Amino acid sequence: MNKTKRAAVIAGNWKMNKTPSEAKTLLEQIIPVAKGADCEVIACVPYVDLAVAIETVKGTNVKIGAENCHWAESGAFTGEISTGMLKEIGVEYVVLGHSERRQYFGETDETVNKRTKAALAAGLKPIVCVGELLWERECNITEEVIARQIKLDLYDISAEDAKKTIIAYEPVWAIGTGKTATADQAEEVCAFIRAQLAKQYDEQTAQAITIQYGGSMNDANAAELLSKENVDGGLIGGASLVAEKFGAIIDAATKG
C-alpha cells in the first residue's frame, strides 16, 4: 500500500449470507474492531440487509455497499435494483462484475461497463472486479485477460470518474477455493493493472486509483499481501463474516 497516494480500502463482500437480524449482530461486532482504522472499511451486504445495515452503522466509520446494481433507472427488470434505490437509502459503494456474477448470472464486460457508468452517475463508488480463470493463468494470458477487462469495463469513463472507482483484482482460481495468490503474484498483477490504467488514462490517474486484492485474503495472509506497493486493500469474502478475522485484516491495513 501507499497511503500517501491513494486510499487503503478493506471491503467485506458478504455474498448470499446473513439475514437482517444476523447482519445487525455482525455489524455490531465489526464496529468496535473498525473504530480508528487508518483505512476505509466497507461491508457489502445482500439487498435485504441494506436498510438495517445502514441504520446499524450510523455515526461510525463503517460504510455500506451493495453487491450489484442495474444500469437502468427503472423499468421492467424483475428482481433487479437501481442505483437510485440504493442511493436513496444511503448506500455508498457497489460491487460490480464479481466473478460469481459473471459465472452464474451471465454478466459480461459490456454489462459491467453499463452498471459502472450508472453507479458513477448516481454518485455511488463502484468496486469493479477483474480476474483470470485458472486455465487462463496456466495458458500464460493473465495480462491479456486483465487488460481486456480493464479496457472494456472502464470504456468511455472519464479520468475523473475512474479516480472514484476501485479496481478489485480477484483471480477466479483463488475465490472460495482456499488457494491464494502469493504476495508477489498479487503485486505483479496489481502493478500491471496500474500500468494498464496509466496507458488508458495517465500516470496521475493510475496512481490515484485504489486497487484491491480479492482472492481469499484472510487474517493470516493480509499483512504480507498489504505490504506490497500496489495492493491497496482487500475485497474480503469468507473472512468478512467473522468479526475477529475481519478486524485482523483491518488492523493489518491500518499498520501497513
C-alpha positions in Angstrom: 0.0 0.0 0.0 1.0 3.6 -0.5 -1.4 5.7 1.6 0.3 8.9 0.6 -1.0 8.4 -3.0 -4.4 6.7 -2.6 -6.9 5.4 -0.1 -6.5 1.9 1.5 -9.8 0.1 1.4 -10.9 -3.0 3.2 -14.3 -4.2 1.9 -16.3 -7.2 3.1 -18.3 -9.0 0.4 -20.9 -11.0 2.3 -22.3 -12.7 -0.8 -25.6 -14.6 -0.1 -25.1 -14.7 3.7 -26.8 -13.3 6.8 -30.4 -12.4 7.4 -31.2 -8.9 8.5 -31.0 -9.8 12.2 -27.7 -11.7 11.7 -26.4 -8.7 9.7 -27.2 -6.4 12.6 -25.3 -8.7 15.1 -22.3 -9.0 12.9 -22.0 -5.3 12.2 -22.3 -4.5 15.9 -19.3 -6.8 16.3 -17.4 -5.2 13.5 -18.0 -1.5 14.6 -15.6 -1.7 17.6 -12.8 -3.5 15.7 -13.0 -1.0 12.9 -13.0 2.1 15.1 -10.0 4.2 14.5 -8.9 2.3 11.4 -6.5 4.1 9.1 -8.3 2.7 6.0 -11.8 2.8 4.6 -13.9 0.0 6.0 -16.9 -1.2 4.0 -19.5 -4.0 4.4 -21.1 -5.0 1.1 -24.3 -6.9 2.1 -27.3 -8.6 0.4 -30.1 -6.3 -0.6 -32.5 -7.4 2.2 -29.8 -6.4 4.8 -29.1 -2.9 3.4 -31.6 -0.9 5.4 -30.7 -2.5 8.8 -27.0 -2.3 7.9 -27.2 1.4 7.2 -29.1 2.1 10.4 -26.7 0.0 12.5 -23.5 1.7 11.3 -24.9 5.2 11.5 -22.4 7.5 13.2 -19.5 5.1 12.8 -16.6 4.8 10.3 -18.1 1.7 8.7 -19.6 2.3 5.2 -22.2 0.1 3.5 -22.1 -1.2 -0.1 -24.4 -3.3 -2.2 -23.4 -6.4 -4.2 -24.8 -5.3 -7.6 -27.0 -2.8 -9.3 -28.8 -2.4 -12.6 -27.9 0.2 -15.2 -31.4 1.4 -15.8 -33.1 3.9 -13.5 -36.3 2.0 -13.6 -38.2 -0.4 -15.8 -39.4 -4.0 -16.4 -36.4 -5.7 -14.8 -37.9 -8.1 -12.3 -35.6 -8.8 -9.4 -33.1 -6.0 -10.1 -32.2 -2.9 -8.1 -31.5 0.5 -9.5 -28.8 2.9 -8.4 -31.4 5.4 -7.3 -32.9 2.9 -4.9 -29.5 2.3 -3.4 -28.6 5.9 -3.2 -31.8 7.0 -1.5 -31.4 4.6 1.4 -27.7 5.6 2.0 -25.6 3.1 0.2 -22.2 4.5 -0.8 -20.4 1.6 -2.6 -21.4 -1.2 -5.0 -19.6 -4.3 -6.1 -19.7 -4.8 -9.9 -18.6 -7.6 -12.2 -17.7 -10.1 -9.4 -16.6 -13.4 -10.9 -19.7 -15.2 -9.4 -21.9 -12.7 -11.2 -20.0 -13.4 -14.4 -20.0 -17.2 -13.9 -23.5 -17.8 -12.7 -25.6 -14.9 -14.0 -24.2 -14.1 -17.4 -22.5 -10.8 -16.5 -20.3 -9.5 -19.3 -17.8 -6.8 -19.6 -20.4 -4.8 -21.6 -22.9 -5.0 -18.8 -20.3 -4.3 -16.1 -19.4 -1.1 -18.1 -23.1 -0.1 -18.2 -23.6 -0.7 -14.5 -20.4 1.1 -13.6 -21.5 4.2 -15.6 -24.9 4.1 -13.9 -23.3 3.8 -10.5 -21.0 6.8 -11.1 -23.8 8.9 -12.5 -25.8 8.2 -9.3 -22.9 9.2 -7.0 -22.1 5.6 -5.9 -18.5 4.4 -5.8 -18.1 1.2 -7.9 -15.8 -1.7 -6.9 -15.1 -3.2 -10.3 -13.8 -6.8 -10.2 -11.4 -8.3 -12.7 -9.5 -11.5 -12.8 -8.4 -14.6 -14.8 -9.6 -18.2 -14.7 -7.1 -20.9 -13.7 -7.0 -22.1 -17.3 -6.1 -18.6 -18.5 -3.3 -18.3 -16.0 -2.0 -21.7 -17.0 -2.0 -20.6 -20.6 0.0 -17.5 -19.6 -2.5 -15.0 -20.8 -3.3 -13.4 -17.4 -2.2 -9.9 -18.6 -4.1 -10.2 -21.9 -7.3 -11.1 -19.9 -6.9 -8.3 -17.4 -6.1 -5.7 -20.0 -9.2 -6.6 -21.9 -11.4 -6.4 -18.8 -9.9 -3.0 -17.8 -10.4 -1.6 -21.3 -14.0 -2.8 -21.6 -15.2 -2.3 -18.0 -14.0 1.3 -18.0 -14.8 2.1 -21.6 -15.9 5.7 -22.1 -15.4 6.5 -18.4 -13.5 9.8 -17.8 -10.3 10.0 -15.8 -12.1 11.9 -13.0 -14.7 9.2 -12.7 -12.1 6.5 -12.9 -10.5 8.0 -9.8 -13.8 7.4 -8.0 -13.6 3.7 -8.9 -11.9 0.9 -7.0 -10.5 -2.0 -9.0 -10.5 -5.4 -7.3 -8.2 -8.0 -8.7 -9.7 -11.3 -7.9 -8.0 -14.3 -9.5 -11.0 -16.6 -10.1 -9.0 -19.6 -9.2 -8.4 -18.2 -5.7 -12.0 -17.3 -4.8 -13.6 -19.6 -2.3 -11.1 -22.3 -3.0 -8.7 -21.7 -0.2 -6.0 -21.0 -2.7 -4.4 -17.6 -2.6 -2.1 -15.9 -5.0 1.3 -15.3 -3.4 2.0 -11.8 -2.3 4.4 -11.5 -5.3 1.8 -12.8 -7.7 -0.8 -10.3 -6.4 1.7 -7.5 -6.6 2.7 -8.4 -10.1 -0.9 -8.3 -11.4 -1.9 -5.2 -9.4 1.1 -3.4 -10.8 0.1 -4.5 -14.3 -3.4 -3.1 -13.7 -1.9 0.2 -12.6 0.3 0.2 -15.7 -2.8 -0.5 -17.9 -4.7 2.3 -16.2 -1.7 4.7 -17.0 -2.0 3.7 -20.7 -5.7 4.1 -20.7 -5.7 7.4 -18.8 -2.4 8.8 -17.5 0.1 8.2 -14.7 -1.5 10.6 -12.2 -4.9 8.9 -12.6 -3.4 5.4 -12.3 -1.6 6.4 -9.1 -4.8 7.7 -7.6 -6.9 4.6 -8.1 -7.2 2.1 -5.3 -6.5 -1.5 -6.4 -7.6 -4.2 -4.0 -6.7 -7.9 -3.9 -9.7 -10.2 -3.7 -8.7 -13.8 -3.8 -9.1 -15.4 -0.3 -7.3 -12.7 1.7 -7.7 -13.6 5.3 -6.3 -12.7 8.8 -3.3 -14.9 8.3 -2.0 -13.6 4.9 -3.3 -10.0 4.9 -0.2 -8.3 6.3 2.1 -9.8 3.7 -0.3 -9.0 0.8 -0.9 -5.5 2.0 2.8 -4.9 2.4 3.1 -4.7 -1.4 3.2 -1.3 -3.1 0.3 -1.8 -5.5 -2.0 -3.8 -3.2 -4.2 -1.0 -1.7 -6.6 -3.2 0.3 -8.8 -6.2 0.0 -12.2 -7.4 -1.1 -12.8 -10.0 1.6 -15.1 -12.9 1.2 -15.4 -15.6 4.0 -13.2 -13.7 6.5 -15.5 -10.7 6.4 -18.2 -12.9 8.0 -16.2 -13.3 11.2 -15.7 -10.0 13.1 -12.4 -11.1 14.7 -10.9 -12.2 11.3 -12.2 -9.1 9.5 -10.8 -6.9 12.4 -7.4 -8.5 12.0 -7.3 -7.6 8.3 -8.4 -4.0 9.1 -5.6 -3.9 11.7 -3.1 -5.1 9.1 -4.2 -2.3 6.7 -4.0 0.2 9.5 -0.5 -0.7 10.4 0.6 -1.1 6.7 
